[in-house]
Amino acid sequence: MKRIIAPSILAADFGHLERDVEMINRSDAEWVHVDVMDGVFVPNISFGFPVLRAVRSVAKKPLDVHLMITDPERYIARFAHEGADWITFHVEATSDPLHCAQLIRESGARVGVSIKPKTPVEVLRPLLSQVDMVLVMSVEPGFGGQQFIVESLDRIRAVRLMAEELNPELLIEVDGGISSENAHLLYEAGANVLVAGSSVFRASSPEEEIRKMLANK
């Protein structure tokens, strides 16, 4: 299966954000992951539109925007306008996930849906034919630097089985506690896209860490 690394700028040096995005441009990573938190859906606040716009002006690769916000429908069109290529919403954050997916599609962005670690994967079944990607959170959303939840591997396998039935082209993204040490376990479970923050930006050579994650067997 295709392997994509999406470094999360949540772990970047905000004082040198342009430098860190340029590193992603040079690297073998294919996407730039942008975590948007509202302090309501998750107990933290991160980036708004001005930061997204600044990243878009430098990034030469697709922006993978993960909305950890309540009522994401309110902002989908704006995130797409500001340059999001992928928009992922949380199934727990909206009363109408199918409508949310439709709004993302209409905005011109690719559609992702995410679930928290304790949300049953079965809630995704009605959505799989309507989305391009499922993001399986392997930590509780809201903070970087957490330890990978091992049980996430079974959840990835379960999503992959559903995808084989309902949407064979579905990408499975995983976010939380990922490094070159455990990347092979995620690929084996059925993941395509790995989000990595601390393990990349705190590495002595971020570009080498990305290469190791891609080559992990």
Order of alpha helices (4+ residues) and beta strands (2+ residues): beta-alpha-beta-alpha-beta-alpha-beta-alpha-beta-beta-alpha-beta-alpha-beta-alpha-alpha
